[in-house]
Structure formats: C-alpha cells, structure tokens
Amino acid sequence: MSNVPANTRSVIVREIPIELCQFIKFGGLASSGGEAKQFISEGSVQLNGTVETQKRKKLAVGDRVTLNGETLVVELA
C-alpha cells in the first residue's frame, strides 16, 4: 500500500512535458479543454501546492495538480 491520500491518484501520460490544461482534461478533472482553461484562469488550480494561472505551463513527472479537492500526480508510461 502506498502513502497516497485517498483523494490523490496517478495519471499516466505517454510523453513529457504535457501542458497543464491538457493534463486536467486528460485526467478527467474537466470535461473539455475550454473548461480546463477556465478553471486555470479563475485561479482554481494548484500546481505542487501553489496557485497556477499559466494554461500552457509544462508539467514534469511527479508534479501534483489539485482542483476541487482532488489531486492528480503526473506519471510517465
């Protein structure tokens, strides 16, 4: 068993870097790219514990994206 909180899950991507807005959509936190961009511009998204407002911010393996109390961790396939 890992020490990952219940509201945290890994999302496996095929290539790095991936843009923040793409990752939010891919991880299922938003139903569309437009919705993901809206969440980011509203300041609703945290990257590694800090509010992130750059829609095209490049993510790396291990980055933690939090939205609406759910955290996704970037993992490479």
Residue pairs with C-beta under 8 A, 6 or more apart in sequence:
4 10
4 73
5 71
7 69
7 70
7 71
8 64
8 70
8 71
8 72
8 73
9 70
9 71
9 72
9 73
10 72
10 73
10 75
11 23
11 26
11 27
11 72
11 73
11 74
11 75
12 75
12 76
12 77
13 23
13 26
13 74
13 75
13 76
13 77
14 76
14 77
15 76
16 59
16 60
16 61
16 74
16 76
17 58
17 59
17 60
18 26
18 58
18 59
18 74
19 55
19 56
19 57
19 58
19 59
20 36
20 40
20 45
20 47
20 52
20 54
20 55
20 56
20 57
20 58
20 59
20 65
21 33
21 36
21 37
21 40
21 55
21 56
22 33
22 36
23 59
23 65
23 72
23 74
24 30
24 36
24 39
24 40
24 45
24 65
24 67
24 72
25 31
25 32
25 33
25 35
25 36
27 65
27 72
29 36
29 39
29 65
29 67
29 68
29 70
29 72
30 36
30 39
30 67
36 55
37 55
39 45
39 67
40 52
40 53
40 54
40 55
41 53
41 55
43 51
43 53
44 67
44 68
45 51
45 52
45 53
45 65
45 66
45 67
46 52
46 64
46 65
46 66
46 67
47 57
47 59
47 63
47 64
47 65
47 66
48 63
48 64
49 64
49 66
59 65
59 74
60 74
61 74
61 75
61 76
62 73
62 74
62 75
63 73
63 74
64 71
64 72
64 73
64 74
65 71
65 72
65 73
65 74
66 72
